[in-house]
């Protein structure tokens, strides 16, 4: 029978704060099960973080001159690729090369990227939608409203109309 760690009551782990060394501003969070990945948006670092030791490794030290990772947001990982956004553009890269490759462009700034199977989910707060793209073809396949984002406020059809109040629904187009 194994004995629990003396520093942890009842053998259960306590939540702890991860403090990567030498990082200014983290954006996006992805995992491969053992490590966490994030982007330092100020320096353009793609980081691998060991949550047990806080050991931080810069994965892209040779791509810093290109500034392809600066101001990046919405880091996501699918199989052997990383996905992220910068301004209105979405990029992907293979883990061995880490060279950003253009994927899609939205008319508004992108706030987040997620990938599952053959679908890329791209969120834009300004558009108010999560846009769905086919990962293989890059084609837009659909969109749906972001949860909690009101497209247009409901308003009365005739303000100050006495006791009769009518409301108009926002358009779905």
Backbone torsions as a table, in degrees:
resi	resn	phi	psi	omega
1	UNK	NA	132.1	-179.4
2	UNK	-83.4	148.2	178.4
3	UNK	-95.3	141.6	-179.9
4	UNK	-68.2	156.4	176.9
5	UNK	-60.8	129.0	-176.5
6	UNK	-65.2	-21.8	-179.3
7	UNK	-85.1	-6.4	-176.8
8	UNK	-121.2	118.8	-177.9
9	UNK	-66.1	137.6	177.5
10	UNK	57.7	18.2	177.7
11	UNK	72.4	10.7	178.9
12	UNK	-99.0	146.5	-178.3
13	UNK	-80.2	141.8	174.8
14	UNK	-91.8	147.2	174.0
15	UNK	-66.0	142.9	178.5
16	UNK	-136.7	157.9	178.3
17	UNK	-89.7	131.0	177.8
18	UNK	-91.2	127.9	-177.9
19	UNK	-124.2	87.3	177.7
20	UNK	-64.3	138.1	-176.7
21	UNK	-83.3	137.8	174.3
22	UNK	76.4	26.6	-177.2
23	UNK	-116.1	137.6	179.6
24	UNK	-90.5	-63.0	-174.9
25	UNK	-139.9	115.2	-179.7
26	UNK	-88.4	143.2	176.3
27	UNK	-140.8	134.6	180.0
28	UNK	76.8	150.6	179.9
29	UNK	-149.4	125.5	177.7
30	UNK	-135.3	163.7	-179.5
31	UNK	-144.2	156.3	171.3
32	UNK	-116.7	13.4	179.8
33	UNK	107.6	-43.9	-179.6
34	UNK	-103.5	-34.4	-175.6
35	UNK	-120.3	156.1	172.5
36	UNK	-103.3	148.8	176.7
37	UNK	-124.5	140.1	178.0
38	UNK	-152.8	169.7	-179.6
39	UNK	-117.4	131.0	168.7
40	UNK	-86.5	104.6	-173.2
41	UNK	-69.2	-24.1	-179.1
42	UNK	-74.9	-45.0	-176.8
43	UNK	-96.9	-15.6	-178.4
44	UNK	81.7	22.6	-179.8
45	UNK	-84.3	134.4	163.5
46	UNK	-94.7	121.1	-171.1
47	UNK	-112.1	143.3	168.4
48	UNK	-109.9	125.7	-174.5
49	UNK	-122.2	126.4	174.2
50	UNK	-87.3	111.5	-175.4
51	UNK	-67.7	-18.4	179.6
52	UNK	-79.5	-33.6	-174.3
53	UNK	-116.8	-8.0	-173.5
54	UNK	66.1	10.9	177.7
55	UNK	-64.9	126.8	-176.4
56	UNK	-117.7	129.1	-179.6
57	UNK	-121.9	131.0	174.9
58	UNK	-81.7	118.4	-176.7
59	UNK	-85.3	-19.8	-175.1
60	UNK	-121.7	50.8	-176.6
61	UNK	-66.5	-22.1	-177.4
62	UNK	-91.4	-7.4	178.7
63	UNK	-101.2	5.7	-175.1
64	UNK	-68.7	-30.3	179.2
65	UNK	-65.6	-32.2	-179.3
66	UNK	-71.8	-21.2	-178.1
67	UNK	57.4	26.4	179.8
68	UNK	-69.4	-19.6	-177.6
69	UNK	-105.2	-5.8	180.0
70	UNK	-69.2	141.8	-179.6
71	UNK	61.8	22.1	179.3
72	UNK	-78.2	147.4	178.2
73	UNK	-135.6	167.9	169.6
74	UNK	65.2	45.8	-179.7
75	UNK	-64.3	136.0	176.9
76	UNK	-142.3	154.9	178.4
77	UNK	-129.9	132.1	173.2
78	UNK	-133.1	119.0	-177.4
79	UNK	50.1	-110.1	-175.9
80	UNK	-108.8	27.0	179.7
81	UNK	-131.2	149.5	170.8
82	UNK	-106.0	145.9	177.6
83	UNK	-127.2	142.1	177.8
84	UNK	-159.4	171.3	-179.3
85	UNK	-128.4	153.0	173.5
86	UNK	-143.4	119.9	-175.2
87	UNK	57.2	-119.7	-178.4
88	UNK	-95.8	0.6	-172.3
89	UNK	-105.8	146.6	176.9
90	UNK	-115.4	137.0	-178.0
91	UNK	-128.3	159.9	171.1
92	UNK	-136.6	160.2	175.7
93	UNK	-154.3	149.4	174.3
94	UNK	-74.0	146.5	179.6
95	UNK	-62.9	-37.5	-179.7
96	UNK	-67.3	-37.9	-175.5
97	UNK	-95.7	-34.7	-177.7
98	UNK	56.8	28.7	177.1
99	UNK	-93.6	115.9	-178.1
100	UNK	-61.3	134.1	177.4
101	UNK	-121.4	128.8	-178.9
102	UNK	-61.9	138.1	178.0
103	UNK	-118.0	-52.5	-176.0
104	UNK	-156.4	161.5	177.7
105	UNK	-131.5	133.0	174.9
106	UNK	-104.5	159.5	177.9
107	UNK	-74.4	-11.2	-179.1
108	UNK	-125.9	164.1	177.5
109	UNK	-60.0	142.3	179.1
110	UNK	-92.7	135.8	-179.8
111	UNK	-106.2	-22.6	-177.8
112	UNK	-161.9	153.5	178.9
113	UNK	-135.2	136.3	173.7
114	UNK	-139.0	147.8	-178.4
115	UNK	-130.9	134.1	173.6
116	UNK	-143.3	120.7	179.5
117	UNK	56.3	-116.1	-177.3
118	UNK	-103.7	13.1	-178.0
119	UNK	-115.5	133.3	175.0
120	UNK	-108.1	123.4	179.6
121	UNK	-101.3	120.9	-177.3
122	UNK	-121.3	119.4	-178.6
123	UNK	-102.6	143.4	176.5
124	UNK	-138.0	114.7	-178.6
125	UNK	-63.9	-37.7	-177.9
126	UNK	-66.4	-37.5	177.5
127	UNK	-78.1	-25.6	-179.6
128	UNK	80.8	11.2	-176.4
129	UNK	-127.7	159.4	165.7
130	UNK	-104.9	118.5	-175.9
131	UNK	-95.2	135.1	-178.3
132	UNK	-105.9	127.2	179.0
133	UNK	-123.4	147.6	172.9
134	UNK	-76.0	125.1	-176.1
135	UNK	-64.8	-32.5	-176.2
136	UNK	-83.0	-40.7	-176.4
137	UNK	-98.1	-21.8	-176.9
138	UNK	79.0	9.5	-178.7
139	UNK	-85.0	143.2	174.4
140	UNK	-70.2	124.8	-178.5
141	UNK	-109.1	-12.3	179.1
142	UNK	167.3	-179.9	175.5
143	UNK	-158.0	155.7	174.6
144	UNK	-144.6	153.8	-177.1
145	UNK	-62.9	142.9	175.5
146	UNK	-69.3	140.1	176.2
147	UNK	-62.2	133.9	175.9
148	UNK	82.9	-2.3	179.1
149	UNK	-101.9	118.8	179.8
150	UNK	-86.4	124.1	-178.5
151	UNK	-69.2	-59.0	177.0
152	UNK	-138.7	136.4	-179.4
153	UNK	-67.8	146.8	175.4
154	UNK	-70.4	141.2	-178.8
155	UNK	-139.0	151.8	178.5
156	UNK	-68.8	145.6	176.9
157	UNK	-68.2	-41.1	179.5
158	UNK	-129.2	100.7	178.3
159	UNK	-66.1	151.2	178.8
160	UNK	57.1	44.5	-177.1
161	UNK	-100.9	24.3	178.1
162	UNK	81.0	-135.8	-175.0
163	UNK	-86.3	-11.1	-179.8
164	UNK	-92.3	118.7	179.1
165	UNK	-119.8	126.2	176.3
166	UNK	-119.6	143.2	-178.9
167	UNK	-118.9	146.0	175.5
168	UNK	-106.8	138.4	177.3
169	UNK	-80.7	147.9	174.9
170	UNK	-65.4	149.6	179.9
171	UNK	-70.7	151.0	-178.6
172	UNK	-98.2	3.3	-178.3
173	UNK	-80.6	NA	NA
